[in-house]
Amino acid sequence: MMNAVITGTGTYIPPVTKVNDQFNTNTFLHTNGVAFENENPVIIEKFKSITGIEERRYAISDHLASDLGFFAAQKAIEDAKIDKEIIDYIIFAHNFGDVRHQTTQTDILPSLGTRVKHLLQIDNPNCIAYDILFGCPGWVQGVIQAQAFIQAGIAQKVLVIGGETLSRVIDHHDRDSMIYSDGAGACIVEAKKTSSKGILSHASQTFAKEEAYHLFFGKSYNLALDQDTRYIKMHGRKIYEFALNKVPMAMKTALDKSGVPVAKLKKILIHQANEKMDEAIIKRFYRLYKKPIPENIMPMSIGKLGNSSVATVPTLLDLILKGKLPNHEIEKGDVIMLASVGAGMNINAIIYQY
């Protein structure tokens, strides 16, 4: 059986940096429209202590999510040293489509995958382009789908992209708006005759009975604004509790299916959602094995890049592979985990050997 191997990665980190102090002029409100009792510097400092975010990146006004995905895809194709015309599938993971600057209207016609294929100027009609909506775990799920295509014998090379411009769907009166950022990451997944590297196992879950609307589109907290306009919203405490209760077990399921002992894990690349939450997830994961947390196991980029949803995991992977994340590296033979949680509520994890 052919195995699915990542042969190239690429990322696009937008140039506009917004630091925490730039939120000092915002008017943060409770869900009922009432102002917070604390001043903004206090709110922002507490936010930083929980999330670890000091700054985040926003796309320039002329760039859409599909543009960011295109930039990352170009780099991944170049890194893999392949001809774009032999790509069998383009899978674009996102949640809000192309949102133009100073609007919240989403545009997914045509699909973002198709838009990237157009921007790449791929002639081959047998290169199939489509989108996947799976919350923040979308890019990881796209890689899982790429593996399925490869093992089914219907694809040899798959381009998987995760891109988002969350800065355009935030309510500036919601303090959670400080979490979100823009960016894109991509990879080429290829079929290789090998049993010693590539995707070893994976796990995916959707919890929707009680958890479906933990993340949702809702009205502004400023009741004086147009209440028909919708923004990204979340029940933060419910998401935190859900993640701590469900994600570690899904990670364990993926690792146990691989047959790799937990001590062999070199890195865990987890969705950059919230620093405290990610740390708690890792702590509970190792507790399931009754093992201490290894030093330097969990690389983090959220402090400087914020939460760019589907883009956080591929961006983190590319930064490490390109030697751009200090004190972290992935070497030949290393086993890593890619894991994510997000809207749906969806969870997934991949065990991968380089």
Secondary structure, 3 states (H helix, E strand, C coil): CCEEEEEEEEEECCCEEEEHHHHCCCCCECCCCCECCCCHHHHHHHHHHHHCCCEEEECCCCCCHHHHHHHHHHHHHHHHCCCHHHCCEEEEECCCCEECCCCCCEECCCCHHHHHHHHHCCCCCCCEEEEECCCCCHHHHHHHHHHHHHHCCCCCEEEEEEEEEHHHCCCCCCHHHHCECEEEEEEEEEEECCCCCEEEEEEEEECCCCCCCCEEEECCCCCCCCCCCCEEEECHHHHHHHHHHHHHHHHHHHHHHHCCCHHHEEEEEECCCCHHHHHHHHHHHHHHCCCCCCCCCCCCCHHHHCECHHHHHHHHHHHHHCCCCCCCCCCCCCEEEEEEEECCCEEEEEEEEC
